[in-house]
Amino acid sequence: MLTQMLALAIFSTGAVGDQNLKERKISVITNFSEADPAAQILVKQFVDTLNNDKPKDTFIKYEYYWSNGNVESARRYAKNIASNQPDLIFAATTPVVRALLQETKTIPIIFATVADPVGSGFVANFAAPGKNVTGFVNSEGGIAGKWVQYLKELIPGMTCVSMMYNPATAPYYKYYVSPFEEASRSLNVTATLSPVATEKDIEDTIEGLSTKRCGLILMNDSFNYVHRRIIASTSEKYGIPVAAYNKATAQDEALVAYGPEEADAYKKAAGYAKKIIDGAEVGNLPVQLNTHFYLSINIRKAKKLGIEIPASFLSRVDEEIE
């Protein structure tokens, strides 16, 4: 759903009617849900940071789009955005960047929470993107090995693990598969993949894992993010331990989460937006990897699953969720 246009008066100072202000239009699009408070907080990080740092003679008009884990909605909104010709687009998640690049080769795009932008064909390389897009990458594919490692450390008797993703919203899934499978082999754990596309798929997958007493890993995927509460309730029903990639998922009953501090990327993306407003060429701004990672453990979930968390594990945790 396209939200109403929000004027600068809501986010920043300066009178909208001031004829001395230069107007800039920025479209903000994510594949998250507008009703998700955690997603709203991330987007607010971008908007607030840019409003605090924008040139004083600039008035920014924001337009918001939330495609709610739906690739078709992302494509429809991308067409709408391209036809509106904003000065800049801020795009969060891989599906919306892919949709936008099919609609425009000229409007500057800054992304966050994107995986494998080179393999996805978004940029030529990190140092010199070379197109109309640049931004901030969640993590390298090797993080998938950490997800397996942490689950195995918490559940030494675990003999199988499956990684869930939606191929439509995570076409980059192979980026994570090799590290996931390699780590599983090294820990004598059988690894499988669980592609899903609907809520029923989620429920059927988790029920199937319960008969094998497997662990579940949620790939870095906007579909998983949007459906994290359904995944949490179903995994709790069947007693499945879940490892995930962000704090919001851990707070919604995943056992453990390891991933980048996503808010950092949204703030840094605002810095790139200011550079572009000031005249920088988007293709000359390097793609950057997130560098701040955190480890969260859900103590409440561990107790429900009857898991005793080793002191050696707790000593490395950045966040304990009670």
C-alpha positions as CSV (number, residue, x, y, z in Angstrom):
1,M,0.0,0.0,0.0
2,L,1.3,3.4,-0.9
3,T,1.1,5.7,2.1
4,Q,0.1,9.3,1.9
5,M,2.8,11.8,1.0
6,L,4.6,13.1,4.1
7,A,5.7,16.7,4.0
8,L,9.0,17.9,5.4
9,A,7.2,19.7,8.2
10,I,6.7,16.3,9.8
11,F,10.4,15.4,9.8
12,S,12.4,18.6,9.7
13,T,12.4,22.3,10.1
14,G,11.7,25.0,7.6
15,A,8.5,26.3,6.1
16,V,7.2,24.4,3.1
17,G,6.1,27.6,1.5
18,D,9.5,29.2,1.6
19,Q,10.3,30.1,-2.0
20,N,14.1,30.1,-1.2
21,L,14.1,26.3,-0.5
22,K,15.1,23.9,-3.2
23,E,12.7,21.0,-3.4
24,R,14.0,17.4,-3.6
25,K,11.8,14.4,-4.1
26,I,12.9,11.1,-2.5
27,S,11.0,7.9,-2.9
28,V,11.5,5.4,-0.1
29,I,10.6,1.7,-0.8
30,T,11.0,-1.5,1.2
31,N,9.7,-5.0,0.9
32,F,8.7,-4.9,4.5
33,S,5.2,-4.3,6.0
34,E,4.0,-0.8,6.7
35,A,2.4,-2.2,9.9
36,D,5.7,-3.5,11.3
37,P,7.1,-1.2,14.0
38,A,10.6,-2.6,13.6
39,A,10.6,-1.8,9.9
40,Q,9.2,1.7,10.6
41,I,12.1,2.3,13.0
42,L,14.6,1.4,10.3
43,V,13.1,3.7,7.7
44,K,12.9,6.5,10.3
45,Q,16.7,6.1,10.9
46,F,17.2,7.0,7.2
47,V,14.8,9.9,7.2
48,D,15.8,11.5,10.5
49,T,19.5,11.2,9.7
50,L,19.1,12.8,6.3
51,N,16.8,15.6,7.6
52,N,19.4,16.4,10.3
53,D,22.2,16.6,7.8
54,K,20.6,18.0,4.6
55,P,21.6,21.3,3.2
56,K,19.8,24.2,4.9
57,D,18.4,25.5,1.7
58,T,16.7,22.1,0.8
59,F,13.2,21.0,1.3
60,I,12.7,17.2,1.0
61,K,9.4,15.7,0.0
62,Y,9.2,11.9,0.9
63,E,7.0,9.3,-0.7
64,Y,6.7,5.9,0.9
65,Y,6.0,2.4,-0.5
66,W,5.8,-0.9,1.4
67,S,5.5,-4.0,-0.7
68,N,5.0,-6.4,2.2
69,G,7.1,-9.3,1.0
70,N,5.3,-9.3,-2.3
71,V,7.4,-9.2,-5.5
72,E,4.5,-8.2,-7.7
73,S,3.8,-5.3,-5.5
74,A,7.4,-4.3,-5.6
75,R,7.3,-4.3,-9.4
76,R,4.1,-2.3,-9.5
77,Y,5.5,0.3,-7.1
78,A,8.8,0.5,-9.0
79,K,6.9,1.5,-12.2
80,N,5.1,4.1,-10.2
81,I,8.3,5.5,-8.7
82,A,10.0,5.6,-12.1
83,S,7.1,7.5,-13.7
84,N,7.2,10.0,-10.8
85,Q,10.9,10.8,-11.5
86,P,12.1,11.5,-8.0
87,D,15.5,13.0,-7.5
88,L,16.6,10.0,-5.5
89,I,15.3,6.5,-4.4
90,F,16.1,4.8,-1.1
91,A,15.5,1.1,-1.5
92,A,15.6,-1.5,1.3
93,T,15.9,-5.2,0.3
94,T,17.0,-7.0,-2.8
95,P,13.6,-7.5,-4.5
96,V,12.8,-3.8,-4.6
97,V,16.2,-2.9,-6.0
98,R,15.8,-5.5,-8.7
99,A,12.4,-4.2,-9.6
100,L,13.7,-0.6,-9.7
101,L,16.6,-1.4,-12.0
102,Q,14.2,-2.8,-14.5
103,E,12.4,0.5,-14.6
104,T,15.2,3.1,-14.5
105,K,18.8,3.4,-15.4
106,T,19.2,7.0,-14.5
107,I,17.5,7.8,-11.2
108,P,20.0,7.5,-8.4
109,I,19.3,4.5,-6.1
110,I,20.8,3.9,-2.7
111,F,20.1,0.6,-1.1
112,A,20.3,-1.1,2.3
113,T,19.6,-4.6,3.6
114,V,20.7,-6.1,0.2
115,A,22.5,-9.3,-0.3
116,D,25.1,-10.1,-3.1
117,P,24.7,-6.9,-5.2
118,V,27.5,-8.1,-7.6
119,G,26.1,-11.6,-8.1
120,S,22.6,-10.1,-8.5
121,G,23.9,-7.8,-11.3
122,F,23.2,-4.6,-9.5
123,V,26.7,-3.3,-9.5
124,A,30.0,-4.0,-11.4
125,N,32.0,-4.2,-8.1
126,F,32.1,-2.8,-4.6
127,A,34.8,-0.2,-5.3
128,A,33.2,1.3,-8.5
129,P,29.5,0.4,-8.8
130,G,29.4,2.1,-12.2
131,K,25.7,2.3,-12.6
132,N,22.9,4.4,-11.0
133,V,22.9,2.3,-7.8
134,T,25.1,1.9,-4.7
135,G,24.6,1.2,-1.0
136,F,25.1,-1.0,2.0
137,V,25.3,-4.8,2.1
138,N,24.0,-6.8,5.0
139,S,26.8,-9.4,5.2
140,E,28.8,-11.8,3.2
141,G,27.5,-15.2,2.5
142,G,29.8,-16.8,5.0
143,I,27.5,-15.6,7.8
144,A,25.4,-18.7,7.1
145,G,28.1,-20.8,8.6
146,K,27.8,-18.9,11.9
147,W,24.1,-19.6,12.1
148,V,24.7,-23.3,12.0
149,Q,27.6,-23.0,14.4
150,Y,25.6,-21.2,17.0
151,L,22.6,-23.6,16.8
152,K,25.0,-26.6,17.2
153,E,26.7,-25.0,20.1
154,L,23.4,-24.5,21.9
155,I,22.1,-27.9,20.9
156,P,25.0,-30.3,20.7
157,G,22.8,-33.2,19.9
158,M,21.3,-31.6,16.8
159,T,21.9,-33.8,13.8
160,C,20.0,-32.0,11.0
161,V,19.3,-28.4,10.1
162,S,17.3,-26.7,7.3
163,M,17.5,-23.2,5.9
164,M,14.2,-21.5,4.9
165,Y,13.9,-18.9,2.2
166,N,11.5,-17.8,-0.6
167,P,13.2,-18.0,-4.0
168,A,11.1,-15.1,-5.3
169,T,12.3,-12.7,-2.6
170,A,15.7,-14.3,-2.1
171,P,16.9,-15.1,-5.7
172,Y,20.4,-14.7,-4.2
173,Y,19.9,-17.8,-2.0
174,K,23.0,-19.6,-3.4
175,Y,25.1,-16.8,-1.9
176,Y,24.4,-18.5,1.5
177,V,24.0,-22.1,0.5
178,S,27.6,-23.2,0.2
179,P,28.8,-21.7,3.5
180,F,25.7,-23.2,5.2
181,E,26.4,-26.7,3.7
182,E,30.1,-26.5,4.5
183,A,29.6,-25.6,8.1
184,S,27.0,-28.3,8.5
185,R,29.3,-31.0,7.1
186,S,32.1,-29.8,9.4
187,L,29.8,-30.2,12.4
188,N,28.4,-33.6,11.3
189,V,24.9,-32.1,10.7
190,T,22.8,-33.0,7.8
191,A,21.8,-29.8,5.8
192,T,18.7,-29.3,3.8
193,L,17.0,-26.4,2.1
194,S,13.4,-25.4,2.6
195,P,12.1,-23.1,-0.1
196,V,8.7,-21.6,0.8
197,A,6.2,-19.2,-0.9
198,T,3.1,-19.1,1.3
199,E,2.1,-19.3,5.0
200,K,1.0,-22.9,4.4
201,D,4.5,-23.7,3.1
202,I,5.9,-22.3,6.3
203,E,3.6,-24.4,8.5
204,D,4.2,-27.6,6.5
205,T,7.9,-27.1,6.5
206,I,8.2,-26.7,10.2
207,E,5.8,-29.6,10.9
208,G,8.0,-31.8,8.7
209,L,11.1,-30.8,10.5
210,S,9.6,-31.7,13.9
211,T,9.4,-35.3,12.9
212,K,13.2,-35.3,12.5
213,R,14.0,-33.0,15.4
214,C,15.9,-30.6,13.2
215,G,16.9,-27.0,13.8
216,L,15.7,-24.2,11.4
217,I,17.7,-21.3,10.0
218,L,16.0,-18.3,8.6
219,M,17.9,-16.9,5.6
220,N,18.3,-13.2,5.3
221,D,15.1,-12.7,3.3
222,S,12.4,-10.1,3.4
223,F,9.7,-12.8,3.1
224,N,11.0,-14.4,6.3
225,Y,11.1,-11.0,8.0
226,V,7.5,-10.1,7.1
227,H,6.4,-13.6,8.2
228,R,8.6,-13.9,11.3
229,R,5.7,-14.0,13.8
230,I,4.0,-16.9,11.9
231,I,7.4,-18.7,11.8
232,A,7.8,-18.0,15.5
233,S,4.4,-19.3,16.5
234,T,4.6,-22.4,14.3
235,S,8.2,-23.3,15.5
236,E,7.0,-22.9,19.1
237,K,4.1,-25.2,18.4
238,Y,6.4,-27.9,17.2
239,G,9.3,-27.2,19.5
240,I,11.8,-26.3,16.7
241,P,14.8,-24.2,17.6
242,V,15.3,-21.3,15.2
243,A,18.4,-19.3,14.3
244,A,17.9,-16.0,12.5
245,Y,19.8,-12.9,11.2
246,N,18.3,-9.9,13.1
247,K,17.2,-8.7,16.5
248,A,13.5,-8.4,15.5
249,T,13.4,-12.1,14.8
250,A,15.1,-13.0,18.0
251,Q,12.6,-10.8,19.9
252,D,9.8,-12.7,18.2
253,E,10.9,-16.0,19.6
254,A,13.9,-17.2,17.5
255,L,16.3,-18.9,19.9
256,V,19.4,-17.1,18.6
257,A,20.2,-14.3,16.1
258,Y,23.4,-13.2,14.6
259,G,23.7,-10.5,12.0
260,P,24.5,-6.9,11.2
261,E,23.3,-3.8,13.0
262,E,20.8,-2.9,10.3
263,A,20.1,0.6,11.7
264,D,23.8,1.5,10.9
265,A,23.2,0.9,7.2
266,Y,20.1,3.1,7.1
267,K,22.0,5.9,8.8
268,K,25.0,5.6,6.4
269,A,22.6,5.4,3.4
270,A,21.3,8.9,4.5
271,G,24.9,10.1,4.3
272,Y,25.1,8.9,0.7
273,A,21.8,10.6,0.0
274,K,23.2,13.9,1.2
275,K,26.3,13.4,-1.0
276,I,24.1,12.9,-4.1
277,I,21.9,15.9,-3.2
278,D,25.2,17.9,-3.0
279,G,26.1,16.7,-6.5
280,A,28.0,13.4,-6.1
281,E,27.7,10.7,-8.8
282,V,26.0,7.6,-7.4
283,G,28.2,5.3,-9.5
284,N,31.3,6.7,-7.8
285,L,30.2,6.0,-4.3
286,P,31.5,2.5,-3.2
287,V,29.3,-0.3,-2.0
288,Q,30.0,-1.0,1.6
289,L,29.6,-4.0,3.9
290,N,28.1,-3.6,7.3
291,T,30.9,-3.9,9.9
292,H,28.9,-4.0,13.2
293,F,27.5,-7.4,14.0
294,Y,25.7,-8.6,17.1
295,L,24.7,-11.9,18.8
296,S,21.3,-12.1,20.5
297,I,20.0,-15.0,22.6
298,N,16.4,-15.4,23.6
299,I,16.5,-16.7,27.2
300,R,12.8,-17.2,27.4
301,K,12.8,-19.4,24.3
302,A,15.7,-21.4,25.6
303,K,13.8,-22.2,28.7
304,K,10.7,-23.3,26.7
305,L,12.9,-25.6,24.7
306,G,14.7,-27.0,27.7
307,I,18.0,-25.7,26.5
308,E,20.7,-24.8,29.0
309,I,22.9,-22.0,27.6
310,P,26.6,-22.5,28.3
311,A,28.3,-19.8,30.2
312,S,30.9,-19.6,27.4
313,F,28.1,-18.7,25.0
314,L,26.6,-16.1,27.3
315,S,30.0,-14.4,27.7
316,R,29.9,-13.6,23.9
317,V,26.3,-12.4,23.7
318,D,25.5,-8.8,23.0
319,E,21.9,-9.0,23.9
320,E,19.9,-11.3,26.2
321,I,16.2,-11.3,25.6
322,E,14.3,-12.3,28.8
